[in-house]
Amino acid sequence: MTDEPIDPQLQEIAQRVFDAARSGEASTLAAYLDAGVPVNLTNGTGDTLVMLAAYHGHVEAVQLLIDRGADVDRLNDRGQSPVAGAIFKGEEAVVRALAAAGADPRAGHPTAVDAAAMFGREDYLALWELS
């Protein structure tokens, strides 16, 4: 790790990319990825682009990131997975996209299995044949 300050222009670009993930701007994300932004870029709390898009319910952005090779099981600094976050927020289309992409329902804490049980969503467990 280095103590060198981060270039303000790079910080601004990174912020725009994270904002695009949060707001579901799939075409903007695609442009940044095409320009070389890493698909598994993380912010200061370890949230990936797919985590932010999933948590905010943007299935088109989530699918774009999946298609570009995003790690659907990468945990943030709090040990949370994108699929557990999507279940917590009740984002069914996102949960289904992540399940289809092979997201591990037992990754992180609480796990997607825990979140589904907490909210009585046995239908989500069926996506992994866990019900």
C-alpha angles and dihedrals in degrees: 000000000000132000092211113123116254116248107260090225091056090048090052092050091048090050091051091051093050090047090051090053092048093049096041097243096161096174091052091049090049091052092051092046090049088052091056107270107148113251090223096050111150132205127223092285095047096257112150124212090256090052092053094045092046095048091051093048101246104148095174091055091044091052092048090052091047090050089051092054104265115173101246092192100050108128124218123231090276091056094251124144126215093242094051089050091051091050091048090053094043094241099157098176090051092048090052093048092049092046090050088051090056101258111177109243090202098053120114132356123314090025124217086252090056092047093048091050092047092055096038093246101146086154088071090053088055088064086070094033090247100126 
